[in-house]
Amino acid sequence: MVVSNNKICSLPIEILHDIIAYLPLVDEIRLSRTCRLLNDLCIPVVYRQVSFNSRTTSQAVKCYDVITHSDLVARSVRKFTLNLTGKPTACEFRWHICLDALGKTASFLTSLCLVSSGNLDGSSEIMKFTFPRLRELTMSFPDVISFTQFVDNHPRLVHLSAFLNDPLPPRLSCEPLPVLLPMLETFTGSAQLVALVARGSRIFRATIMWDIGLDVSSSDYEQIFNTLSQSTVPLTHLEFNMVGFGPQAFATMARSLKALEQLKFRNTHHHNPINSRLYDVIYTGIESILPEMKCLVRIDIIDDLGLIDLDTSLEQIEMQYRMLSLWSALCNTLEICTMPPRITWGRFKKSGRWISDLETKVSSTWMTKHCKDIPELLGVQRYWEDSRGSSGEVNLARLLRGDYWKDKRIMMFKRSGRPRRAHEIRS
């Protein structure tokens, strides 16, 4: 008589799920081969996310074989990612098995991501499927009509990233009727598409990008902002391309989007470098809307192409400091700002003073001159310590914007010999 010593299987199912969740993927696969019970528990975790890459033939074939021959695996897949960036001749067989695997798992998917290129665009084939449980979608569409037809069949979408393959899509006024997505919360993609899904949705976070080659004016931004204001919940996070932005768009923003908490201006168009004149328009527009923004906490002005590599002068730091002091006087809730070229400023709440995150000789000179009399820093030795005994000097601006909290470090400060937590400094 053989006595089993497998005591782990005697644990409750809930505890086994927690144990499996902490294991690396390799260990989960090994554990699934020990017995039937652990196999049934591990398979839904191992195959919860499936990725087909057009450059890895062998892995795609193995994954396809497992999905098509096991109903348990097919029912376990929740996130399906297709990376089709190879050549059409090399991807023909892989694309065929990807579609078969997608059809096998379509009824159970909650997230679908398609990364395609000009060589192989699989959106037209994928749009033939229906995904009744789909909540997250990332995909490029051939045109606006195909987008509305596909999205209209998936009203449970919560997160949507949609782009257009056509470099010159029709204007907003020429687009078809909007679709109803009552559960949609975040949108990322082409500005020509957000107007179709914003009405009646729950969008509170939007990232809007204009397609290259499209002539953009302030009236287009006005139409977008008016549409976003028709969401059933207030918009709190907004990011968009600053090209074509003007005073009229700022006026519409102040009137329609008063609940904004984070506002990001970005330039990603290679053919539209940002010049000082446009920066003046942005700065003046922000100053005009701040009195109306009662919840605004963060403003980011980022040029991904233009002024990143330029050295920062003392005059530029002084100019930004004076500007931020004026902005915080107009909007008392403002705490964090990112200014070109990639200078992040943090603000103390009590004194209202701003500090930057630069670590150069110029910034050190400025910090020595302006930050020695900040009330929150008087008598404070700034350093951090974690549970393993590591320590270092604190960058105050990064502390204010929460970077140290993301690292899960234990922040400690000293004032007159008494240890202080980071939140005491931040408040």
HELIX and SHEET records of a PDB file:
HELIX    1   1 ILE A    8  SER A   10  5                                   3    
HELIX    2   2 ILE A   13  ALA A   21  1                                   9    
HELIX    3   3 LEU A   25  SER A   32  1                                   8    
HELIX    4   4 ARG A   36  VAL A   46  1                                  11    
HELIX    5   5 THR A   57  HIS A   69  1                                  13    
HELIX    6   6 ASP A   71  SER A   76  1                                   6    
HELIX    7   7 PRO A   88  THR A  105  1                                  18    
HELIX    8   8 SER A  123  ILE A  126  1                                   4    
HELIX    9   9 VAL A  144  ASP A  152  1                                   9    
HELIX   10  10 LEU A  172  CYS A  174  5                                   3    
HELIX   11  11 ALA A  191  VAL A  197  1                                   7    
HELIX   12  12 SER A  218  LEU A  228  1                                  11    
HELIX   13  13 PRO A  247  SER A  256  1                                  10    
HELIX   14  14 SER A  276  ILE A  289  1                                  14    
HELIX   15  15 LEU A  290  GLU A  292  5                                   3    
HELIX   16  16 LEU A  314  LEU A  330  1                                  17    
HELIX   17  17 LYS A  361  HIS A  370  1                                  10    
HELIX   18  18 PRO A  375  LEU A  377  5                                   3    
HELIX   19  19 LEU A  396  LEU A  400  1                                   5    
HELIX   20  20 ASP A  403  LYS A  406  1                                   4    
HELIX   21  21 ALA A  422  ARG A  426  1                                   5    
SHEET    1   A13 GLN A  49  ASN A  53  0                                        
SHEET    2   A13 LYS A  79  LEU A  84  1                                        
SHEET    3   A13 SER A 111  SER A 116  1                                        
SHEET    4   A13 GLU A 136  PHE A 141  1                                        
SHEET    5   A13 HIS A 159  LEU A 164  1                                        
SHEET    6   A13 THR A 186  SER A 190  1                                        
SHEET    7   A13 ARG A 205  MET A 209  1                                        
SHEET    8   A13 HIS A 237  ASN A 241  1                                        
SHEET    9   A13 GLN A 262  ASN A 267  1                                        
SHEET   10   A13 ARG A 298  ASP A 303  1                                        
SHEET   11   A13 ILE A 336  MET A 339  1                                        
SHEET   12   A13 ILE A 343  ARG A 347 -1                                        
SHEET   13   A13 TRP A 354  SER A 356 -1                                        
SHEET    1   B 4 SER A 391  GLY A 392  0                                        
SHEET    2   B 4 VAL A 380  GLU A 385 -1                                        
SHEET    3   B 4 MET A 411  ARG A 415 -1                                        
SHEET    4   B 4 ARG A 418  ARG A 421 -1                                        
END                                                                             
